Amino acid sequence: MSQIAIIEAFAELEDPRRRAGQRHALPLCLA
């Protein structure tokens, strides 16, 4: 659940650079 909380925090930032990093973080966390 910690990973989900981190993703939510990044989404709250609403920064284009953060969103780009989030897309990379999602597959990395899933893997």
C-alpha positions, 0 to 999 in steps of 0.5 A, a space after each residue: 500500500 505504501 507504493 500506492 500512497 507514493 503514486 497518489 502523492 505524485 499524482 497530487 503534484 500534477 507536475 508534467 515531469 512528475 507524471 512522466 516519472 510516475 509512468 516509469 514508476 508504475 511498471 517498475 513497481 509492478 515488476 
